[in-house]
Amino acid sequence: MKLIKAYIRRRKIQEVYYTLKSEGFCCMTFVECEGTGRYSDREKEHISQKYPFADAYKVLKIELLISSSEVERVVSIIRKTARTGYKGDGMVMVSPVEEVYKIRTDDNKLELI
């Protein structure tokens, strides 16, 4: 199993979500984040109210737990649909997952579609 984490522009989340869903990936988590980095709107101020010391902007993190055989497909979908062509489009990270436990059943044999 693999865990995909993708940080993307907020305005691209709907397109990424619906594309992943149409390709059979139903289960994902969204987290609103603030981050710093190289983004395209340098003229606009991105002052964080939570972190006034940082020149931050809001992004969304998508997390998906998928089978190892689906990594290339999911990464390709995210990269294609989240891309604007400007600095700050985000990044996709892939991490191995050794074990997953369901809280309700205490089952550690999670089946992925």
N, CA, C and O atoms as a Tinker XYZ file with bonds, in Angstrom:
   452  protein
     1  N      0.831000   -1.186000    0.000000    73     2
     2  CA     0.000000    0.000000    0.000000    64     1     3
     3  C      0.872000    1.244000    0.000000    63     2     4     5
     4  O      2.013000    1.235000    0.463000    81     3
     5  N      0.303000    2.304000   -0.531000    73     3     6
     6  CA     1.002000    3.590000   -0.589000    64     5     7
     7  C      0.070000    4.697000   -0.121000    63     6     8     9
     8  O     -1.148000    4.620000   -0.281000    81     7
     9  N      0.665000    5.716000    0.454000    73     7    10
    10  CA    -0.065000    6.912000    0.848000    64     9    11
    11  C      0.368000    8.036000   -0.078000    63    10    12    13
    12  O      1.549000    8.376000   -0.150000    81    11
    13  N     -0.587000    8.602000   -0.777000    73    11    14
    14  CA    -0.337000    9.738000   -1.658000    64    13    15
    15  C     -0.740000   10.996000   -0.908000    63    14    16    17
    16  O     -1.852000   11.088000   -0.388000    81    15
    17  N      0.166000   11.962000   -0.854000    73    15    18
    18  CA    -0.139000   13.286000   -0.306000    64    17    19
    19  C      0.135000   14.284000   -1.418000    63    18    20    21
    20  O      1.226000   14.310000   -1.988000    81    19
    21  N     -0.852000   15.096000   -1.719000    73    19    22
    22  CA    -0.688000   16.099000   -2.758000    64    21    23
    23  C     -1.102000   17.455000   -2.202000    63    22    24    25
    24  O     -2.186000   17.602000   -1.637000    81    23
    25  N     -0.231000   18.439000   -2.367000    73    23    26
    26  CA    -0.527000   19.814000   -1.993000    64    25    27
    27  C     -0.829000   20.565000   -3.289000    63    26    28    29
    28  O      0.027000   20.663000   -4.169000    81    27
    29  N     -2.046000   21.091000   -3.403000    73    27    30
    30  CA    -2.450000   21.739000   -4.653000    64    29    31
    31  C     -3.133000   23.074000   -4.361000    63    30    32    33
    32  O     -3.488000   23.381000   -3.223000    81    31
    33  N     -3.305000   23.853000   -5.427000    73    31    34
    34  CA    -4.027000   25.122000   -5.309000    64    33    35
    35  C     -5.490000   24.843000   -4.955000    63    34    36    37
    36  O     -6.081000   23.869000   -5.421000    81    35
    37  N     -6.054000   25.710000   -4.129000    73    35    38
    38  CA    -7.446000   25.524000   -3.699000    64    37    39
    39  C     -8.414000   25.527000   -4.870000    63    38    40    41
    40  O     -9.394000   24.783000   -4.863000    81    39
    41  N     -8.157000   26.342000   -5.861000    73    39    42
    42  CA    -9.102000   26.446000   -6.975000    64    41    43
    43  C     -9.110000   25.213000   -7.873000    63    42    44    45
    44  O     -9.976000   25.097000   -8.740000    81    43
    45  N     -8.169000   24.293000   -7.689000    73    43    46
    46  CA    -8.092000   23.086000   -8.511000    64    45    47
    47  C     -8.692000   21.853000   -7.838000    63    46    48    49
    48  O     -8.750000   20.786000   -8.448000    81    47
    49  N     -9.135000   21.987000   -6.594000    73    47    50
    50  CA    -9.563000   20.810000   -5.840000    64    49    51
    51  C    -10.773000   20.118000   -6.460000    63    50    52    53
    52  O    -10.818000   18.888000   -6.503000    81    51
    53  N    -11.741000   20.872000   -6.934000    73    51    54
    54  CA   -12.937000   20.254000   -7.490000    64    53    55
    55  C    -12.605000   19.421000   -8.729000    63    54    56    57
    56  O    -13.091000   18.300000   -8.876000    81    55
    57  N    -11.793000   19.961000   -9.600000    73    55    58
    58  CA   -11.408000   19.235000  -10.805000    64    57    59
    59  C    -10.623000   17.968000  -10.471000    63    58    60    61
    60  O    -10.861000   16.912000  -11.058000    81    59
    61  N     -9.691000   18.077000   -9.529000    73    59    62
    62  CA    -8.900000   16.904000   -9.129000    64    61    63
    63  C     -9.807000   15.850000   -8.500000    63    62    64    65
    64  O     -9.710000   14.666000   -8.823000    81    63
    65  N    -10.688000   16.285000   -7.600000    73    63    66
    66  CA   -11.595000   15.342000   -6.919000    64    65    67
    67  C    -12.470000   14.592000   -7.926000    63    66    68    69
    68  O    -12.534000   13.362000   -7.902000    81    67
    69  N    -13.139000   15.330000   -8.806000    73    67    70
    70  CA   -14.053000   14.677000   -9.742000    64    69    71
    71  C    -13.323000   13.779000  -10.732000    63    70    72    73
    72  O    -13.868000   12.756000  -11.148000    81    71
    73  N    -12.122000   14.134000  -11.110000    73    71    74
    74  CA   -11.352000   13.273000  -12.007000    64    73    75
    75  C    -10.951000   11.990000  -11.299000    63    74    76    77
    76  O    -11.097000   10.904000  -11.860000    81    75
    77  N    -10.446000   12.097000  -10.072000    73    75    78
    78  CA   -10.098000   10.891000   -9.311000    64    77    79
    79  C    -11.330000   10.016000   -9.096000    63    78    80    81
    80  O    -11.268000    8.798000   -9.263000    81    79
    81  N    -12.436000   10.633000   -8.728000    73    79    82
    82  CA   -13.669000    9.879000   -8.477000    64    81    83
    83  C    -14.140000    9.172000   -9.742000    63    82    84    85
    84  O    -14.554000    8.014000   -9.683000    81    83
    85  N    -14.084000    9.853000  -10.884000    73    83    86
    86  CA   -14.525000    9.240000  -12.143000    64    85    87
    87  C    -13.625000    8.079000  -12.565000    63    86    88    89
    88  O    -14.040000    7.214000  -13.337000    81    87
    89  N    -12.392000    8.064000  -12.056000    73    87    90
    90  CA   -11.455000    6.981000  -12.355000    64    89    91
    91  C    -11.497000    5.865000  -11.312000    63    90    92    93
    92  O    -10.680000    4.944000  -11.356000    81    91
    93  N    -12.449000    5.942000  -10.372000    73    91    94
    94  CA   -12.655000    4.862000   -9.413000    64    93    95
    95  C    -12.003000    5.045000   -8.057000    63    94    96    97
    96  O    -11.997000    4.113000   -7.252000    81    95
    97  N    -11.458000    6.210000   -7.784000    73    95    98
    98  CA   -10.832000    6.465000   -6.486000    64    97    99
    99  C    -11.813000    7.261000   -5.625000    63    98   100   101
   100  O    -11.941000    8.477000   -5.766000    81    99
   101  N    -12.497000    6.552000   -4.737000    73    99   102
   102  CA   -13.614000    7.152000   -4.008000    64   101   103
   103  C    -13.209000    7.789000   -2.693000    63   102   104   105
   104  O    -13.872000    8.713000   -2.223000    81   103
   105  N    -12.144000    7.315000   -2.100000    73   103   106
   106  CA   -11.888000    7.643000   -0.701000    64   105   107
   107  C    -10.636000    8.502000   -0.568000    63   106   108   109
   108  O     -9.530000    8.080000   -0.906000    81   107
   109  N    -10.837000    9.704000   -0.075000    73   107   110
   110  CA    -9.711000   10.613000    0.109000    64   109   111
   111  C    -10.032000   11.585000    1.215000    63   110   112   113
   112  O    -11.187000   11.748000    1.606000    81   111
   113  N     -9.001000   12.226000    1.712000    73   111   114
   114  CA    -9.132000   13.217000    2.771000    64   113   115
   115  C     -8.610000   14.542000    2.255000    63   114   116   117
   116  O     -7.606000   14.593000    1.545000    81   115
   117  N     -9.304000   15.621000    2.620000    73   115   118
   118  CA    -8.879000   16.973000    2.258000    64   117   119
   119  C     -8.537000   17.727000    3.530000    63   118   120   121
   120  O     -9.266000   17.654000    4.519000    81   119
   121  N     -7.430000   18.449000    3.503000    73   119   122
   122  CA    -7.005000   19.250000    4.643000    64   121   123
   123  C     -6.612000   20.625000    4.128000    63   122   124   125
   124  O     -5.794000   20.739000    3.215000    81   123
   125  N     -7.194000   21.673000    4.710000    73   123   126
   126  CA    -6.794000   23.025000    4.333000    64   125   127
   127  C     -5.536000   23.381000    5.109000    63   126   128   129
   128  O     -5.474000   23.207000    6.326000    81   127
   129  N     -4.541000   23.879000    4.396000    73   127   130
   130  CA    -3.239000   24.162000    4.990000    64   129   131
   131  C     -2.773000   25.560000    4.594000    63   130   132   133
   132  O     -3.303000   26.170000    3.665000    81   131
   133  N     -1.783000   26.044000    5.308000    73   131   134
   134  CA    -1.059000   27.234000    4.886000    64   133   135
   135  C      0.383000   26.825000    4.689000    63   134   136   137
   136  O      0.945000   26.068000    5.480000    81   135
   137  N      0.972000   27.335000    3.624000    73   135   138
   138  CA     2.346000   26.962000    3.348000    64   137   139
   139  C      3.131000   28.111000    2.772000    63   138   140   141
   140  O      2.574000   29.119000    2.338000    81   139
   141  N      4.422000   27.941000    2.774000    73   139   142
   142  CA     5.305000   28.906000    2.137000    64   141   143
   143  C      6.025000   28.194000    1.011000    63   142   144   145
   144  O      6.183000   26.974000    1.035000    81   143
   145  N      6.450000   28.944000    0.048000    73   143   146
   146  CA     7.144000   28.334000   -1.074000    64   145   147
   147  C      7.223000   29.297000   -2.228000    63   146   148   149
   148  O      7.075000   30.508000   -2.060000    81   147
   149  N      7.455000   28.754000   -3.394000    73   147   150
   150  CA     7.553000   29.571000   -4.598000    64   149   151
   151  C      6.210000   29.558000   -5.295000    63   150   152   153
   152  O      5.808000   28.549000   -5.874000    81   151
   153  N      5.527000   30.668000   -5.239000    73   151   154
   154  CA     4.239000   30.745000   -5.893000    64   153   155
   155  C      4.232000   31.904000   -6.870000    63   154   156   157
   156  O      5.118000   32.758000   -6.838000    81   155
   157  N      3.246000   31.933000   -7.725000    73   155   158
   158  CA     3.285000   32.843000   -8.862000    64   157   159
   159  C      2.810000   34.258000   -8.569000    63   158   160   161
   160  O      3.136000   35.167000   -9.332000    81   159
   161  N      2.069000   34.482000   -7.520000    73   159   162
   162  CA     1.463000   35.786000   -7.278000    64   161   163
   163  C      2.289000   36.607000   -6.302000    63   162   164   165
   164  O      1.790000   37.005000   -5.249000    81   163
   165  N      3.527000   36.861000   -6.632000    73   163   166
   166  CA     4.427000   37.600000   -5.748000    64   165   167
   167  C      3.939000   39.017000   -5.459000    63   166   168   169
   168  O      4.220000   39.561000   -4.391000    81   167
   169  N      3.198000   39.630000   -6.418000    73   167   170
   170  CA     2.720000   40.991000   -6.217000    64   169   171
   171  C      1.614000   41.051000   -5.165000    63   170   172   173
   172  O      1.439000   42.072000   -4.500000    81   171
   173  N      0.879000   39.966000   -5.019000    73   171   174
   174  CA    -0.205000   39.919000   -4.036000    64   173   175
   175  C      0.371000   39.529000   -2.683000    63   174   176   177
   176  O      1.296000   38.722000   -2.592000    81   175
   177  N     -0.188000   40.111000   -1.646000    73   175   178
   178  CA     0.289000   39.776000   -0.313000    64   177   179
   179  C     -0.391000   38.507000    0.169000    63   178   180   181
   180  O     -1.582000   38.297000   -0.060000    81   179
   181  N      0.362000   37.689000    0.823000    73   179   182
   182  CA    -0.138000   36.440000    1.392000    64   181   183
   183  C      0.231000   36.417000    2.870000    63   182   184   185
   184  O      0.960000   35.537000    3.328000    81   183
   185  N     -0.272000   37.377000    3.593000    73   183   186
   186  CA     0.055000   37.450000    5.011000    64   185   187
   187  C     -0.844000   36.493000    5.768000    63   186   188   189
   188  O     -2.068000   36.558000    5.660000    81   187
   189  N     -0.240000   35.618000    6.524000    73   187   190
   190  CA    -0.981000   34.651000    7.312000    64   189   191
   191  C     -1.455000   35.281000    8.608000    63   190   192   193
   192  O     -0.681000   35.918000    9.322000    81   191
   193  N     -2.735000   35.098000    8.905000    73   191   194
   194  CA    -3.237000   35.589000   10.187000    64   193   195
   195  C     -2.855000   34.639000   11.321000    63   194   196   197
   196  O     -2.713000   35.066000   12.467000    81   195
   197  N     -2.692000   33.372000   11.011000    73   195   198
   198  CA    -2.286000   32.403000   12.032000    64   197   199
   199  C     -0.783000   32.459000   12.294000    63   198   200   201
   200  O     -0.325000   32.267000   13.421000    81   199
   201  N     -0.025000   32.727000   11.224000    73   199   202
   202  CA     1.432000   32.714000   11.311000    64   201   203
   203  C      1.972000   34.028000   10.743000    63   202   204   205
   204  O      2.463000   34.046000    9.614000    81   203
   205  N      1.893000   35.123000   11.494000    73   203   206
   206  CA     2.255000   36.438000   10.961000    64   205   207
   207  C      3.721000   36.566000   10.549000    63   206   208   209
   208  O      4.072000   37.493000    9.819000    81   207
   209  N      4.562000   35.673000   10.991000    73   207   210
   210  CA     5.975000   35.708000   10.631000    64   209   211
   211  C      6.221000   35.112000    9.250000    63   210   212   213
   212  O      7.315000   35.251000    8.703000    81   211
   213  N      5.213000   34.447000    8.678000    73   211   214
   214  CA     5.398000   33.730000    7.417000    64   213   215
   215  C      4.633000   34.394000    6.278000    63   214   216   217
   216  O      3.528000   34.905000    6.462000    81   215
   217  N      5.225000   34.374000    5.137000    73   215   218
   218  CA     4.593000   34.812000    3.898000    64   217   219
   219  C      3.863000   33.589000    3.342000    63   218   220   221
   220  O      4.348000   32.931000    2.422000    81   219
   221  N      2.700000   33.295000    3.908000    73   219   222
   222  CA     2.028000   32.031000    3.642000    64   221   223
   223  C      0.827000   32.209000    2.713000    63   222   224   225
   224  O      0.275000   33.302000    2.586000    81   223
   225  N      0.441000   31.118000    2.072000    73   223   226
   226  CA    -0.763000   31.101000    1.259000    64   225   227
   227  C     -1.481000   29.779000    1.515000    63   226   228   229
   228  O     -0.869000   28.794000    1.926000    81   227
   229  N     -2.790000   29.777000    1.264000    73   227   230
   230  CA    -3.584000   28.586000    1.558000    64   229   231
   231  C     -3.515000   27.596000    0.405000    63   230   232   233
   232  O     -3.611000   27.957000   -0.768000    81   231
   233  N     -3.345000   26.349000    0.781000    73   231   234
   234  CA    -3.348000   25.241000   -0.172000    64   233   235
   235  C     -4.216000   24.135000    0.403000    63   234   236   237
   236  O     -4.582000   24.174000    1.578000    81   235
   237  N     -4.543000   23.163000   -0.412000    73   235   238
   238  CA    -5.259000   21.998000    0.068000    64   237   239
   239  C     -4.371000   20.778000   -0.056000    63   238   240   241
   240  O     -3.657000   20.600000   -1.043000    81   239
   241  N     -4.431000   19.945000    0.962000    73   239   242
   242  CA    -3.718000   18.669000    0.919000    64   241   243
   243  C     -4.754000   17.578000    0.705000    63   242   244   245
   244  O     -5.768000   17.519000    1.401000    81   243
   245  N     -4.487000   16.720000   -0.264000    73   243   246
   246  CA    -5.315000   15.549000   -0.525000    64   245   247
   247  C     -4.506000   14.341000   -0.095000    63   246   248   249
   248  O     -3.322000   14.237000   -0.415000    81   247
   249  N     -5.137000   13.428000    0.629000    73   247   250
   250  CA    -4.468000   12.178000    1.010000    64   249   251
   251  C     -5.310000   11.008000    0.512000    63   250   252   253
   252  O     -6.529000   10.987000    0.680000    81   251
   253  N     -4.640000   10.033000   -0.103000    73   251   254
   254  CA    -5.290000    8.816000   -0.568000    64   253   255
   255  C     -4.442000    7.618000   -0.187000    63   254   256   257
   256  O     -3.221000    7.643000   -0.340000    81   255
   257  N     -5.070000    6.589000    0.300000    73   255   258
   258  CA    -4.416000    5.318000    0.560000    64   257   259
   259  C     -4.776000    4.399000   -0.596000    63   258   260   261
   260  O     -5.951000    4.093000   -0.800000    81   259
   261  N     -3.782000    3.957000   -1.350000    73   259   262
   262  CA    -4.048000    3.182000   -2.555000    64   261   263
   263  C     -3.140000    1.962000   -2.629000    63   262   264   265
   264  O     -2.162000    1.846000   -1.890000    81   263
   265  N     -3.482000    1.067000   -3.525000    73   263   266
   266  CA    -2.609000   -0.088000   -3.749000    64   265   267
   267  C     -1.370000    0.379000   -4.518000    63   266   268   269
   268  O     -1.430000    1.341000   -5.283000    81   267
   269  N     -0.282000   -0.294000   -4.313000    73   267   270
   270  CA     0.985000    0.084000   -4.953000    64   269   271
   271  C      0.882000    0.105000   -6.472000    63   270   272   273
   272  O      1.561000    0.894000   -7.130000    81   271
   273  N      0.051000   -0.741000   -7.023000    73   271   274
   274  CA    -0.074000   -0.818000   -8.480000    64   273   275
   275  C     -0.777000    0.396000   -9.091000    63   274   276   277
   276  O     -0.717000    0.591000  -10.305000    81   275
   277  N     -1.436000    1.209000   -8.276000    73   275   278
   278  CA    -2.183000    2.369000   -8.777000    64   277   279
   279  C     -1.423000    3.689000   -8.651000    63   278   280   281
   280  O     -1.951000    4.737000   -9.023000    81   279
   281  N     -0.199000    3.658000   -8.135000    73   279   282
   282  CA     0.549000    4.886000   -7.870000    64   281   283
   283  C      0.722000    5.742000   -9.117000    63   282   284   285
   284  O      0.379000    6.924000   -9.107000    81   283
   285  N      1.241000    5.171000  -10.173000    73   283   286
   286  CA     1.499000    5.959000  -11.389000    64   285   287
   287  C      0.225000    6.602000  -11.921000    63   286   288   289
   288  O      0.242000    7.753000  -12.358000    81   287
   289  N     -0.865000    5.871000  -11.886000    73   287   290
   290  CA    -2.141000    6.381000  -12.393000    64   289   291
   291  C     -2.649000    7.559000  -11.561000    63   290   292   293
   292  O     -3.064000    8.576000  -12.116000    81   291
   293  N     -2.617000    7.427000  -10.244000    73   291   294
   294  CA    -3.099000    8.492000   -9.366000    64   293   295
   295  C     -2.201000    9.724000   -9.471000    63   294   296   297
   296  O     -2.703000   10.843000   -9.583000    81   295
   297  N     -0.908000    9.539000   -9.438000    73   295   298
   298  CA     0.020000   10.669000   -9.551000    64   297   299
   299  C     -0.191000   11.390000  -10.877000    63   298   300   301
   300  O     -0.190000   12.621000  -10.917000    81   299
   301  N     -0.368000   10.656000  -11.938000    73   299   302
   302  CA    -0.600000   11.250000  -13.254000    64   301   303
   303  C     -1.888000   12.071000  -13.279000    63   302   304   305
   304  O     -1.907000   13.178000  -13.818000    81   303
   305  N     -2.945000   11.544000  -12.708000    73   303   306
   306  CA    -4.225000   12.263000  -12.651000    64   305   307
   307  C     -4.067000   13.566000  -11.885000    63   306   308   309
   308  O     -4.508000   14.619000  -12.347000    81   307
   309  N     -3.445000   13.503000  -10.726000    73   307   310
   310  CA    -3.285000   14.710000   -9.901000    64   309   311
   311  C     -2.423000   15.734000  -10.622000    63   310   312   313
   312  O     -2.783000   16.909000  -10.691000    81   311
   313  N     -1.297000   15.304000  -11.156000    73   311   314
   314  CA    -0.395000   16.246000  -11.836000    64   313   315
   315  C     -1.069000   16.899000  -13.035000    63   314   316   317
   316  O     -0.900000   18.096000  -13.269000    81   315
   317  N     -1.822000   16.130000  -13.783000    73   315   318
   318  CA    -2.474000   16.669000  -14.978000    64   317   319
   319  C     -3.597000   17.650000  -14.608000    63   318   320   321
   320  O     -3.687000   18.731000  -15.191000    81   319
   321  N     -4.435000   17.288000  -13.661000    73   319   322
   322  CA    -5.601000   18.120000  -13.357000    64   321   323
   323  C     -5.287000   19.288000  -12.426000    63   322   324   325
   324  O     -6.035000   20.266000  -12.417000    81   323
   325  N     -4.224000   19.225000  -11.653000    73   323   326
   326  CA    -3.881000   20.315000  -10.731000    64   325   327
   327  C     -2.963000   21.351000  -11.369000    63   326   328   329
   328  O     -2.767000   22.429000  -10.807000    81   327
   329  N     -2.413000   21.047000  -12.505000    73   327   330
   330  CA    -1.421000   21.918000  -13.145000    64   329   331
   331  C     -2.041000   23.181000  -13.724000    63   330   332   333
   332  O     -3.053000   23.129000  -14.423000    81   331
   333  N     -1.411000   24.330000  -13.417000    73   331   334
   334  CA    -1.772000   25.599000  -14.054000    64   333   335
   335  C     -0.626000   26.090000  -14.937000    63   334   336   337
   336  O     -0.831000   26.912000  -15.831000    81   335
   337  N      0.574000   25.585000  -14.684000    73   335   338
   338  CA     1.741000   26.017000  -15.431000    64   337   339
   339  C      2.537000   27.112000  -14.749000    63   338   340   341
   340  O      3.551000   27.570000  -15.276000    81   339
   341  N      2.079000   27.535000  -13.572000    73   339   342
   342  CA     2.768000   28.590000  -12.828000    64   341   343
   343  C      3.458000   28.023000  -11.595000    63   342   344   345
   344  O      3.077000   26.969000  -11.084000    81   343
   345  N      4.470000   28.732000  -11.127000    73   343   346
   346  CA     5.121000   28.331000   -9.883000    64   345   347
   347  C      4.071000   28.259000   -8.788000    63   346   348   349
   348  O      3.147000   29.070000   -8.737000    81   347
   349  N      4.230000   27.275000   -7.917000    73   347   350
   350  CA     3.287000   27.128000   -6.813000    64   349   351
   351  C      2.145000   26.180000   -7.107000    63   350   352   353
   352  O      1.171000   26.135000   -6.356000    81   351
   353  N      2.247000   25.412000   -8.197000    73   351   354
   354  CA     1.186000   24.451000   -8.500000    64   353   355
   355  C      1.110000   23.337000   -7.465000    63   354   356   357
   356  O      0.078000   22.674000   -7.356000    81   355
   357  N      2.163000   23.117000   -6.714000    73   355   358
   358  CA     2.110000   22.127000   -5.649000    64   357   359
   359  C      3.077000   20.979000   -5.855000    63   358   360   361
   360  O      4.008000   21.054000   -6.657000    81   359
   361  N      2.829000   19.913000   -5.107000    73   359   362
   362  CA     3.683000   18.736000   -5.185000    64   361   363
   363  C      2.895000   17.495000   -4.781000    63   362   364   365
   364  O      1.877000   17.579000   -4.094000    81   363
   365  N      3.389000   16.348000   -5.223000    73   363   366
   366  CA     2.789000   15.056000   -4.888000    64   365   367
   367  C      3.877000   14.204000   -4.263000    63   366   368   369
   368  O      4.986000   14.106000   -4.788000    81   367
   369  N      3.549000   13.588000   -3.137000    73   367   370
   370  CA     4.500000   12.717000   -2.441000    64   369   371
   371  C      3.897000   11.325000   -2.279000    63   370   372   373
   372  O      2.694000   11.180000   -2.060000    81   371
   373  N      4.734000   10.318000   -2.388000    73   371   374
   374  CA     4.313000    8.930000   -2.258000    64   373   375
   375  C      5.112000    8.294000   -1.138000    63   374   376   377
   376  O      6.342000    8.353000   -1.126000    81   375
   377  N      4.406000    7.687000   -0.197000    73   375   378
   378  CA     5.069000    7.033000    0.943000    64   377   379
   379  C      4.554000    5.608000    1.098000    63   378   380   381
   380  O      3.385000    5.331000    0.829000    81   379
   381  N      5.427000    4.709000    1.532000    73   379   382
   382  CA     4.966000    3.343000    1.794000    64   381   383
   383  C      4.141000    3.289000    3.078000    63   382   384   385
   384  O      4.374000    4.054000    4.014000    81   383
   385  N      3.182000    2.381000    3.105000    73   383   386
   386  CA     2.362000    2.163000    4.300000    64   385   387
   387  C      2.535000    0.700000    4.697000    63   386   388   389
   388  O      2.238000   -0.204000    3.916000    81   387
   389  N      3.008000    0.481000    5.890000    73   387   390
   390  CA     3.270000   -0.887000    6.328000    64   389   391
   391  C      2.031000   -1.581000    6.864000    63   390   392   393
   392  O      1.785000   -2.744000    6.547000    81   391
   393  N      1.254000   -0.885000    7.668000    73   391   394
   394  CA     0.072000   -1.497000    8.263000    64   393   395
   395  C     -1.033000   -0.459000    8.400000    63   394   396   397
   396  O     -0.778000    0.733000    8.572000    81   395
   397  N     -2.277000   -0.948000    8.320000    73   395   398
   398  CA    -3.452000   -0.103000    8.530000    64   397   399
   399  C     -4.403000   -0.864000    9.437000    63   398   400   401
   400  O     -4.683000   -2.039000    9.203000    81   399
   401  N     -4.896000   -0.203000   10.463000    73   399   402
   402  CA    -5.836000   -0.814000   11.396000    64   401   403
   403  C     -7.150000   -0.063000   11.370000    63   402   404   405
   404  O     -7.173000    1.162000   11.487000    81   403
   405  N     -8.240000   -0.789000   11.219000    73   403   406
   406  CA    -9.555000   -0.180000   11.325000    64   405   407
   407  C     -9.890000   -0.035000   12.806000    63   406   408   409
   408  O     -9.690000   -0.967000   13.585000    81   407
   409  N    -10.382000    1.097000   13.182000    73   407   410
   410  CA   -10.675000    1.358000   14.590000    64   409   411
   411  C    -11.875000    0.544000   15.061000    63   410   412   413
   412  O    -11.831000   -0.049000   16.139000    81   411
   413  N    -12.943000    0.507000   14.271000    73   411   414
   414  CA   -14.165000   -0.176000   14.690000    64   413   415
   415  C    -13.952000   -1.675000   14.861000    63   414   416   417
   416  O    -14.432000   -2.257000   15.834000    81   415
   417  N    -13.240000   -2.309000   13.930000    73   415   418
   418  CA   -13.109000   -3.764000   13.945000    64   417   419
   419  C    -11.750000   -4.256000   14.424000    63   418   420   421
   420  O    -11.577000   -5.446000   14.684000    81   419
   421  N    -10.796000   -3.358000   14.541000    73   419   422
   422  CA    -9.419000   -3.710000   14.890000    64   421   423
   423  C     -8.797000   -4.632000   13.842000    63   422   424   425
   424  O     -7.822000   -5.332000   14.116000    81   423
   425  N     -9.371000   -4.623000   12.641000    73   423   426
   426  CA    -8.872000   -5.423000   11.548000    64   425   427
   427  C     -7.692000   -4.709000   10.897000    63   426   428   429
   428  O     -7.758000   -3.504000   10.653000    81   427
   429  N     -6.614000   -5.440000   10.612000    73   427   430
   430  CA    -5.480000   -4.820000    9.941000    64   429   431
   431  C     -5.317000   -5.331000    8.507000    63   430   432   433
   432  O     -4.253000   -5.171000    7.908000    81   431
   433  N     -6.349000   -5.932000    7.968000    73   431   434
   434  CA    -6.306000   -6.405000    6.591000    64   433   435
   435  C     -7.226000   -5.536000    5.752000    63   434   436   437
   436  O     -8.303000   -5.969000    5.341000    81   435
   437  N     -6.798000   -4.317000    5.502000    73   435   438
   438  CA    -7.597000   -3.383000    4.750000    64   437   439
   439  C     -7.560000   -3.735000    3.269000    63   438   440   441
   440  O     -6.484000   -3.906000    2.697000    81   439
   441  N     -8.723000   -3.842000    2.652000    73   439   442
   442  CA    -8.793000   -4.127000    1.226000    64   441   443
   443  C     -8.992000   -2.807000    0.487000    63   442   444   445
   444  O     -9.872000   -2.016000    0.824000    81   443
   445  N     -8.168000   -2.588000   -0.515000    73   443   446
   446  CA    -8.278000   -1.389000   -1.331000    64   445   447
   447  C     -8.893000   -1.725000   -2.662000    63   446   448   449
   448  O     -8.589000   -2.756000   -3.262000    81   447
   449  N     -9.762000   -0.848000   -3.120000    73   447   450
   450  CA   -10.417000   -1.057000   -4.404000    64   449   451
   451  C     -9.487000   -0.637000   -5.510000    63   450   452
   452  O     -9.843000   -0.731000   -6.685000    81   451
